């Protein structure tokens, strides 16, 4: 049972959260699934039927001493079609919901184990970048590490969005990949409390 201290205007309490033991294999599966879903898959080449070339036979079949050829759209000629080239496609695939939940719980557990998970109840910021930088400095964040800010507080997101070492996400956008690619996670305390049942469901599988 992990005990997470809550800071902020309404802080001063702890959240008890059941987190699983970190399994790098599951985290790898979840991150690979996320990155595959983000691939655009827009690469496209033209086949010999799509290139702008004449279909006329290049020269006589016999008597020239050259190899036998039909038209110039074949892949053997420069400017011809591409054989087995890429076409627009989706790289996404399905990963079981419980595996996704477990991966998110393990990412949270990894940050908690390293002492890099900060739960906040009430940022009390005015939306200005300077106020966020001051708040961060008071809580041990000086820009030497990348910080993921996960909050639905509009003023806080506005204040942090121009800080180079901070990334801002709404609570609904919380995901394992972004947690793992930042050294520190700062999250709304309320986002952890209702998530206990969902995370526990993933842990039990």
N, C-alpha and C positions, 0 to 999 in steps of 0.2 A: 504494500500500500504506500503510494507516494504522497507525501505531504507538501503541498505547494503553497508557499507564503504569498499573500495578496498584498500588493502595495497600492498607493494611490490615495485619492481624497477619501474614499470609503473603504480603505484597506484595513490591515490589522488583524486579519483572520487567516485561516489556512483552509485549503481545499484538499480533501482526501480523494485521491484518484487511483483506481486500480489500473496499473499499466503493465504490459507484458514484458518479458525479457526480449531484448533486441536480437533479432535474427537477420543477419546481413543478406541471406538468400531471399527472404521475403521482401526486404526493402529493395533489393535489386529488381525483383519481379515487378514491384509496384512502380518504381521509377522508370523502368524500361517501358512499361505500359503507358505511363503518362507521356513520355517523350515520343512514343510511337503515335499517340493520338494527336500530338501537336504538329507532326510533320505535315507539310502542306500537300505534298504529293502532286505538284503541278507540272513536273517534268514531262515533256512530250516531244516526240520526233515524228517525222513523216515517213510513211511506208512508200513503197515504189508506186502505189496507186495514187498517192497524194502529192508527189513532187510535180513541179511544172516542167515536164519534159515531153517531147514528141514520142508517140508510140510507133513511129515509122521505123522499119528495119534499117539499121545503120548502113549496111552494104550487103552485097550479094552473099548468099550462103557459101558459095563455092568460087574458087578461082582467084581469090585475092591473096591467099597465103597467110591471112590473119585468122585468128580464132573466130569461131562462130558466135555471133551476137545478135540479139534481137533489138531492143530499144535501150536508150541511155538511162532509163530510170532504175536499172538494177543496182543493188548495193555495191557491186564491184567498181563502179565509176564514181569519180568525184561529182558531187551534186545529185547523186542518185538517192534512192530511198534507203532507210536504215532497217536492217534486218533485226527483228526481235528487240527493238529499241523501247525505251520507257514510254508509257502512256499515263495520263492522269488517273490516279488511284488513291484510295484511302489506305493508310498504313495502320489504322486503328484496329484493335481486336478486343474481345471481351475478356475481362478478368473478373472472377467471382466477387460479388459485393463484400463478402466476409473477408476475403483476402485484402481488398482495398481498405476496409475498416481496420484490419489488423496492421497493415502497413502504416496507416496514419497514427495509430496508437503507438507503434514502435518508434516512429519518428519523434513523437512527443516524449517517449520514454528516454530516447537517446539524449535529447536536449536536457531533460530533467536530471539524468544521471551525471551529466557534465556540469550541472549547475548553471545552465544557460537558458532556462525557462523562467520567464517573468510574467506573472499574472497581475493585471492592473484593474482596479475598480475605481474609475474616475480619474481620467488624465488631468482634467481641469485646465485645459489649454485654450488659448484665444484664437487659434488658427494661424498664428504667425510662426515662421520658421525659427526665429530667434528664441521664442518661448519653448519650442520643442527641443532645441539644442541645449538650452539651459536645463530643462527637465531631464534630458538624457544624461548630461554630465553629472547631475545630482544622483543618478541611479547607476553610475558606473559605466556609462556608454560614451566613449570619447572619440569614436570614429575609427578606432584601430581594428574593429571587426565589423563584419556585415550583419545588419540587424533586420529581421523581418517583423514588421508591425502589422498585427492582425486585429482590426477593430472596426466596429460600426460607428464609432464616434467621428462624425463628419469634420469637426474642428481639428481633431488630432490627425486625421488623414491629410487634411489640407496643410497642416503645419509641417508634416514630415515628408511630403511628396517631393520637395526640392532638395532634400538632404541626400548627398551622393552615396553615402554608406547605408542608407535605409531603403527598404522596399515596403510598400504599403499594399495591403490586401483587405477586402471585407471578410468578415467571419465566414461567409458562405464560400469563399475562395480558398479556404485553408486546405493545403495538400502536402503530401509527404515530400515531394521533390523540392518545393520551395523552402520547406523547413530545413532539409538537409543541406541545401546549398548556401544557407546563412549560418553564421556561427552562433547567433543569439536569436531567440524567439520571444517577442513581447506580444501578449495576447490578452484580450478582454477576459476577465475572470468569469463573467457570465457565460462565455463560450465553452468553458471547461466543465462547468457544473451540470448543465443539461446533457452534456456529451458522455457522461459516465456510463449510462445504460448502453448507449450505442457502442462505445469503445469496449465495454465489458463483453458485449455480444460477440464482437470480433475476437476477443482474447480467448473465449471459451471454445472456439472452433480449432 
